[in-house]
Amino acid sequence: MILTCYNTFNTSFAIIEFKSKISGIDEARSI
């Protein structure tokens, strides 16, 4: 259960970081 929550958080953070690299900081903030 805890591991699942951790993996979900990690995935979400990775997606935000990925989008910020592609679209820039301002685009990442608008998620």
mmCIF file of the N, C-alpha and C atoms, coordinates in Angstrom:
data_MODEL
# 
_entry.id   MODEL 
# 
loop_
_atom_site.group_PDB 
_atom_site.id 
_atom_site.type_symbol 
_atom_site.label_atom_id 
_atom_site.label_alt_id 
_atom_site.label_comp_id 
_atom_site.label_asym_id 
_atom_site.label_entity_id 
_atom_site.label_seq_id 
_atom_site.pdbx_PDB_ins_code 
_atom_site.Cartn_x 
_atom_site.Cartn_y 
_atom_site.Cartn_z 
_atom_site.occupancy 
_atom_site.B_iso_or_equiv 
_atom_site.pdbx_formal_charge 
_atom_site.auth_seq_id 
_atom_site.auth_comp_id 
_atom_site.auth_asym_id 
_atom_site.auth_atom_id 
_atom_site.pdbx_PDB_model_num 
ATOM 1  N N  . MET A 1 1  ? 0.837  -1.205 0.000   1.00 0.00 ? 1  MET A N  1 
ATOM 2  C CA . MET A 1 1  ? 0.000  0.000  0.000   1.00 0.00 ? 1  MET A CA 1 
ATOM 3  C C  . MET A 1 1  ? 0.870  1.253  0.000   1.00 0.00 ? 1  MET A C  1 
ATOM 4  N N  . ILE A 1 2  ? 1.797  1.308  0.937   1.00 0.00 ? 2  ILE A N  1 
ATOM 5  C CA . ILE A 1 2  ? 2.691  2.470  1.006   1.00 0.00 ? 2  ILE A CA 1 
ATOM 6  C C  . ILE A 1 2  ? 3.549  2.545  -0.257  1.00 0.00 ? 2  ILE A C  1 
ATOM 7  N N  . LEU A 1 3  ? 4.017  1.387  -0.705  1.00 0.00 ? 3  LEU A N  1 
ATOM 8  C CA . LEU A 1 3  ? 4.863  1.354  -1.894  1.00 0.00 ? 3  LEU A CA 1 
ATOM 9  C C  . LEU A 1 3  ? 4.096  1.834  -3.124  1.00 0.00 ? 3  LEU A C  1 
ATOM 10 N N  . THR A 1 4  ? 2.816  1.466  -3.202  1.00 0.00 ? 4  THR A N  1 
ATOM 11 C CA . THR A 1 4  ? 1.977  1.910  -4.314  1.00 0.00 ? 4  THR A CA 1 
ATOM 12 C C  . THR A 1 4  ? 1.824  3.425  -4.314  1.00 0.00 ? 4  THR A C  1 
ATOM 13 N N  . CYS A 1 5  ? 1.588  3.995  -3.139  1.00 0.00 ? 5  CYS A N  1 
ATOM 14 C CA . CYS A 1 5  ? 1.465  5.449  -3.027  1.00 0.00 ? 5  CYS A CA 1 
ATOM 15 C C  . CYS A 1 5  ? 2.767  6.129  -3.430  1.00 0.00 ? 5  CYS A C  1 
ATOM 16 N N  . TYR A 1 6  ? 3.878  5.547  -3.006  1.00 0.00 ? 6  TYR A N  1 
ATOM 17 C CA . TYR A 1 6  ? 5.188  6.106  -3.336  1.00 0.00 ? 6  TYR A CA 1 
ATOM 18 C C  . TYR A 1 6  ? 5.423  6.057  -4.840  1.00 0.00 ? 6  TYR A C  1 
ATOM 19 N N  . ASN A 1 7  ? 5.074  4.937  -5.463  1.00 0.00 ? 7  ASN A N  1 
ATOM 20 C CA . ASN A 1 7  ? 5.255  4.808  -6.904  1.00 0.00 ? 7  ASN A CA 1 
ATOM 21 C C  . ASN A 1 7  ? 4.378  5.787  -7.672  1.00 0.00 ? 7  ASN A C  1 
ATOM 22 N N  . THR A 1 8  ? 3.154  5.997  -7.198  1.00 0.00 ? 8  THR A N  1 
ATOM 23 C CA . THR A 1 8  ? 2.249  6.949  -7.842  1.00 0.00 ? 8  THR A CA 1 
ATOM 24 C C  . THR A 1 8  ? 2.804  8.359  -7.759  1.00 0.00 ? 8  THR A C  1 
ATOM 25 N N  . PHE A 1 9  ? 3.317  8.723  -6.582  1.00 0.00 ? 9  PHE A N  1 
ATOM 26 C CA . PHE A 1 9  ? 3.912  10.044 -6.396  1.00 0.00 ? 9  PHE A CA 1 
ATOM 27 C C  . PHE A 1 9  ? 5.135  10.204 -7.282  1.00 0.00 ? 9  PHE A C  1 
ATOM 28 N N  . ASN A 1 10 ? 5.974  9.187  -7.333  1.00 0.00 ? 10 ASN A N  1 
ATOM 29 C CA . ASN A 1 10 ? 7.178  9.220  -8.159  1.00 0.00 ? 10 ASN A CA 1 
ATOM 30 C C  . ASN A 1 10 ? 6.828  9.402  -9.628  1.00 0.00 ? 10 ASN A C  1 
ATOM 31 N N  . THR A 1 11 ? 5.808  8.682  -10.080 1.00 0.00 ? 11 THR A N  1 
ATOM 32 C CA . THR A 1 11 ? 5.376  8.779  -11.473 1.00 0.00 ? 11 THR A CA 1 
ATOM 33 C C  . THR A 1 11 ? 4.848  10.171 -11.788 1.00 0.00 ? 11 THR A C  1 
ATOM 34 N N  . SER A 1 12 ? 4.024  10.712 -10.897 1.00 0.00 ? 12 SER A N  1 
ATOM 35 C CA . SER A 1 12 ? 3.469  12.048 -11.097 1.00 0.00 ? 12 SER A CA 1 
ATOM 36 C C  . SER A 1 12 ? 4.570  13.092 -11.155 1.00 0.00 ? 12 SER A C  1 
ATOM 37 N N  . PHE A 1 13 ? 5.541  12.975 -10.254 1.00 0.00 ? 13 PHE A N  1 
ATOM 38 C CA . PHE A 1 13 ? 6.659  13.919 -10.223 1.00 0.00 ? 13 PHE A CA 1 
ATOM 39 C C  . PHE A 1 13 ? 7.487  13.803 -11.491 1.00 0.00 ? 13 PHE A C  1 
ATOM 40 N N  . ALA A 1 14 ? 7.699  12.582 -11.962 1.00 0.00 ? 14 ALA A N  1 
ATOM 41 C CA . ALA A 1 14 ? 8.467  12.363 -13.181 1.00 0.00 ? 14 ALA A CA 1 
ATOM 42 C C  . ALA A 1 14 ? 7.766  12.973 -14.392 1.00 0.00 ? 14 ALA A C  1 
ATOM 43 N N  . ILE A 1 15 ? 6.440  12.857 -14.441 1.00 0.00 ? 15 ILE A N  1 
ATOM 44 C CA . ILE A 1 15 ? 5.671  13.436 -15.546 1.00 0.00 ? 15 ILE A CA 1 
ATOM 45 C C  . ILE A 1 15 ? 5.773  14.958 -15.527 1.00 0.00 ? 15 ILE A C  1 
ATOM 46 N N  . ILE A 1 16 ? 5.656  15.553 -14.340 1.00 0.00 ? 16 ILE A N  1 
ATOM 47 C CA . ILE A 1 16 ? 5.761  17.008 -14.217 1.00 0.00 ? 16 ILE A CA 1 
ATOM 48 C C  . ILE A 1 16 ? 7.151  17.472 -14.633 1.00 0.00 ? 16 ILE A C  1 
ATOM 49 N N  . GLU A 1 17 ? 8.172  16.765 -14.186 1.00 0.00 ? 17 GLU A N  1 
ATOM 50 C CA . GLU A 1 17 ? 9.546  17.122 -14.539 1.00 0.00 ? 17 GLU A CA 1 
ATOM 51 C C  . GLU A 1 17 ? 9.757  16.990 -16.043 1.00 0.00 ? 17 GLU A C  1 
ATOM 52 N N  . PHE A 1 18 ? 9.211  15.928 -16.627 1.00 0.00 ? 18 PHE A N  1 
ATOM 53 C CA . PHE A 1 18 ? 9.318  15.696 -18.064 1.00 0.00 ? 18 PHE A CA 1 
ATOM 54 C C  . PHE A 1 18 ? 8.644  16.813 -18.850 1.00 0.00 ? 18 PHE A C  1 
ATOM 55 N N  . LYS A 1 19 ? 7.438  17.196 -18.423 1.00 0.00 ? 19 LYS A N  1 
ATOM 56 C CA . LYS A 1 19 ? 6.715  18.275 -19.097 1.00 0.00 ? 19 LYS A CA 1 
ATOM 57 C C  . LYS A 1 19 ? 7.437  19.607 -18.941 1.00 0.00 ? 19 LYS A C  1 
ATOM 58 N N  . SER A 1 20 ? 8.044  19.825 -17.780 1.00 0.00 ? 20 SER A N  1 
ATOM 59 C CA . SER A 1 20 ? 8.750  21.083 -17.556 1.00 0.00 ? 20 SER A CA 1 
ATOM 60 C C  . SER A 1 20 ? 9.966  21.176 -18.473 1.00 0.00 ? 20 SER A C  1 
ATOM 61 N N  . LYS A 1 21 ? 10.600 20.048 -18.741 1.00 0.00 ? 21 LYS A N  1 
ATOM 62 C CA . LYS A 1 21 ? 11.753 20.041 -19.642 1.00 0.00 ? 21 LYS A CA 1 
ATOM 63 C C  . LYS A 1 21 ? 11.322 20.328 -21.074 1.00 0.00 ? 21 LYS A C  1 
ATOM 64 N N  . ILE A 1 22 ? 10.167 19.820 -21.470 1.00 0.00 ? 22 ILE A N  1 
ATOM 65 C CA . ILE A 1 22 ? 9.700  20.005 -22.844 1.00 0.00 ? 22 ILE A CA 1 
ATOM 66 C C  . ILE A 1 22 ? 9.089  21.392 -23.044 1.00 0.00 ? 22 ILE A C  1 
ATOM 67 N N  . SER A 1 23 ? 8.204  21.769 -22.153 1.00 0.00 ? 23 SER A N  1 
ATOM 68 C CA . SER A 1 23 ? 7.381  22.956 -22.369 1.00 0.00 ? 23 SER A CA 1 
ATOM 69 C C  . SER A 1 23 ? 7.840  24.175 -21.597 1.00 0.00 ? 23 SER A C  1 
ATOM 70 N N  . GLY A 1 24 ? 8.728  23.980 -20.624 1.00 0.00 ? 24 GLY A N  1 
ATOM 71 C CA . GLY A 1 24 ? 9.186  25.104 -19.819 1.00 0.00 ? 24 GLY A CA 1 
ATOM 72 C C  . GLY A 1 24 ? 8.468  25.166 -18.487 1.00 0.00 ? 24 GLY A C  1 
ATOM 73 N N  . ILE A 1 25 ? 9.019  25.955 -17.570 1.00 0.00 ? 25 ILE A N  1 
ATOM 74 C CA . ILE A 1 25 ? 8.513  26.032 -16.199 1.00 0.00 ? 25 ILE A CA 1 
ATOM 75 C C  . ILE A 1 25 ? 7.064  26.522 -16.171 1.00 0.00 ? 25 ILE A C  1 
ATOM 76 N N  . ASP A 1 26 ? 6.738  27.538 -16.945 1.00 0.00 ? 26 ASP A N  1 
ATOM 77 C CA . ASP A 1 26 ? 5.390  28.114 -16.918 1.00 0.00 ? 26 ASP A CA 1 
ATOM 78 C C  . ASP A 1 26 ? 4.335  27.085 -17.325 1.00 0.00 ? 26 ASP A C  1 
ATOM 79 N N  . GLU A 1 27 ? 4.655  26.257 -18.312 1.00 0.00 ? 27 GLU A N  1 
ATOM 80 C CA . GLU A 1 27 ? 3.710  25.235 -18.748 1.00 0.00 ? 27 GLU A CA 1 
ATOM 81 C C  . GLU A 1 27 ? 3.523  24.180 -17.668 1.00 0.00 ? 27 GLU A C  1 
ATOM 82 N N  . ALA A 1 28 ? 4.592  23.834 -16.978 1.00 0.00 ? 28 ALA A N  1 
ATOM 83 C CA . ALA A 1 28 ? 4.512  22.826 -15.915 1.00 0.00 ? 28 ALA A CA 1 
ATOM 84 C C  . ALA A 1 28 ? 3.628  23.303 -14.767 1.00 0.00 ? 28 ALA A C  1 
ATOM 85 N N  . ARG A 1 29 ? 3.663  24.601 -14.489 1.00 0.00 ? 29 ARG A N  1 
ATOM 86 C CA . ARG A 1 29 ? 2.857  25.147 -13.395 1.00 0.00 ? 29 ARG A CA 1 
ATOM 87 C C  . ARG A 1 29 ? 1.365  25.068 -13.692 1.00 0.00 ? 29 ARG A C  1 
ATOM 88 N N  . SER A 1 30 ? 0.995  25.037 -14.960 1.00 0.00 ? 30 SER A N  1 
ATOM 89 C CA . SER A 1 30 ? -0.418 25.085 -15.329 1.00 0.00 ? 30 SER A CA 1 
ATOM 90 C C  . SER A 1 30 ? -1.087 23.711 -15.294 1.00 0.00 ? 30 SER A C  1 
ATOM 91 N N  . ILE A 1 31 ? -0.365 22.691 -14.884 1.00 0.00 ? 31 ILE A N  1 
ATOM 92 C CA . ILE A 1 31 ? -0.932 21.335 -14.830 1.00 0.00 ? 31 ILE A CA 1 
ATOM 93 C C  . ILE A 1 31 ? -2.037 21.275 -13.784 1.00 0.00 ? 31 ILE A C  1 
# 
